[in-house]
Amino acid sequence: MINNTHFDSAEENMRYDDQLIADLSEGKRESFFRFYRWQNRGITQSEKRDIPKDFSHIDHAYRVTGGGVVFHCPGDIVFSAGIPENYGSVPTRLKERCLWFSTLIKNSLNANGIPVTLAGDQDTSGQNIQFCNSYHNPYECVLEGEKICGVALKKTRGYTVFQGVIHLNDTQKHFMDCEEKFGLFFTKGVMDDQEISLKALCQSLKQLF
């Protein structure tokens, strides 16, 4: 069953993920898949890094997975999943599991008219690991060469947690006050005339899974 629970703030959304992960760790649930609409502009950052002071005036929170700063726009689709080490036909090796999960997201977007592909291996020299959009991950989705779907993970002995965002919106429209300094790390998102239904995406995921 896909969980569509959402909250108004970044902090509430990340803490809800924390609770789902705690439930998984304590054996209170077998797994979880959460897909929801982000409500207000916000910032998330890996708990292993600091959130730059430039963003202190923006709704922000730390997440358990890695990567860099993510710019969240209202209407973007955000997701998280917790999958035990041994779970059905899901691969157990980490790289294969990452490919499986990313392919699931890619295929569900393709099924809804968004022709993304996986980023694959690229030259990572010169990347800025402080920001998601310039932090290369071969398992993320791109559209016409631009990152559209970012994915980060956390691996424990018993399970893998994925967190990510499908950028439907142009970051610049919601972060104009940050554009001069950080515009290089923005994404244009899916084209303005494209629309994706959260319900349709979830239905595609159920069918593919």
N, C-alpha and C positions, 0 to 999 in steps of 0.2 A: 504494500500500500504506500502511495506517495504522499508525503506530508507537505501541505501547502501553507503551513502556519507562517505568518510574518508579523513583524513589529515595526513601529515607527522609527526607532533609533538603531544605529549600528551596534551599540552596546547590548541592547536587548536581543538583537538577532544573533550576535556571536555567543552570548551567554546561553541562548536556547540551544545552539549547537553544542556547547559545552555540556549541557544537561543530557542531550541525546547521546553524546559520547560516553558520559558517565554511566548512563543506563546500559549501554552496550558493554562497557567494561565490567559492570557488576552483574551481567547476565540477565538484566531485566527486559532486554529486547534482543532479537537475533541479528537485526541489521536495521539500517534506516536509510531512506532516500527522501530528501527534502528539496523541493523546488518551489520558489516563491518570487513574488515581485518586490523589488526594493522600493521603499516608499519615498524617501527624501535623499537629497545628495549627502554623501558621506565618504569617509575614508576608512579602509581597514589595512592593517599592517601585521606582519608576522610578530608573534610575541617574542621572537628572538631579536627583533630590531626595534629601534626607537622610531616614533612618529615625529617627523620634522616639525620644529616649532612653527613653521610657516602655515601649518594646518591646524593649529590649536583652536582657531575660531570656527572650525568645521566639525560637524558631528563625526566622531571617530571611535574606533575600538580596535583591540588586538584580537587576532585569530590564532588558532592553535597550529595551523599549517604554515609552511614556509613561503618563500617568495618575497616580493617587495610591496610597496604601496599600491593599493588598488583604488582607483577613483570609481565610486558607485554613483550612477545617475538614477533619478526616479524613473521607474518603469523597466529598468534592467532586470533580467532574470538571474537570480542568485541560487546556488545549489550547494548541498552538502550530502555526503553519503558515508556511512560507516559499514564496512564489510569485513566479517570475520576471516581469519586466515583460510579456513576450509569452509567454503560456502558454495554449494551446488557445483555448477560447471565453471565458476569463476577461476581464472588461473591463480596459482599460488605464488609464482615467481613475480617479484615486484615490477620489473620492466613489462612483462607480459600482462600483468594486472593493470598497469597504467595504460597500456595500449588498448586493452579491452574496454576500460572505462571511457577513455577519450573517443574511441570508435563508437561507443554507445551514444555519446553526446553528439558527435558528428553526424551519425546516421539519423538521429532524431531531428536535427536541424535540417538536414537534406530533405527528409520526408515532409518538412513544412516549408519547402521552397527557398531555403537559404543554403546556397551551394558552397559551404565551407569545406576545407580540406585540412588535414593534419599538417602542422608546421614542418615536421621531419627534422633531420639534422641540418644545421647551418653553422656558419662561422660565428662564434660567440665572442670574438675579440672586440674589445671596445664597448661591450654592453654595460649598462648601468644596473647593477643588481638591486639597487634601492627602489626601483619602480617596476611593477609587473609588466608594463607594456614594452619595456626594453630588456626584460629578463627572459631570455629564450628558453623555451621548454618544447622539445620535439613532439610532445603529446597534446599540445594546445591547438585550437582551431584558428585558421586564418581565412580571410575573405579578400580576394584580390591583393594578396600579400600583406594585409594588415591583420594584426591579432584581434579576433572578435571574441574568443572564449578563452579565458585564463583559468588554469587549473593548478592547485597546489595540494600537497598531501602531507600526511603524518603517518609514519609506520611504527607500530608497536609489535611486540611479540605475538599478540593475539588477533590484531585487526589492522585494517588500513582505513584512514579517514581522508576523504577528498573534499575540498572546498573550491568553489569557483564562481565565475560570473560570465554571463553572456551579455556582452555590451550591445544593446539595441540602440543606444542613443549616442549622439555626438557629445563627447566630454566637454568640449569648449562651451557649449550652450549652458552648461550648469556650473562651470568652474571658470568663468571669465576673469574673476579676481585672481586666479592662479596662472592664467595663460602665459603671461609675459615670462615668468620664470620657469614654469613647468610644462608649457604647451608641447614640448618635444615628446612628452610621455603620455599625451592624450591619444584617444582613438576616435575615429569618426563613427564607429559602430556600424550597424546595418543601415543600408540606405533608407532615407526618410519614407519612401513609398512602400517599404516592406513592413509588414505587421506580422507578429507571431502571437498566437494564442497560447497562454500558459496551459490551458486545458488540453489543447491539441498536442502540445509538446509532451505533456505528461502521458497522454494516450499513446503517443508514438513510443515513448520510453517503455511503457508497459508491454507493448507488442514486441519490441525488439529484445527486451530482457526475458 
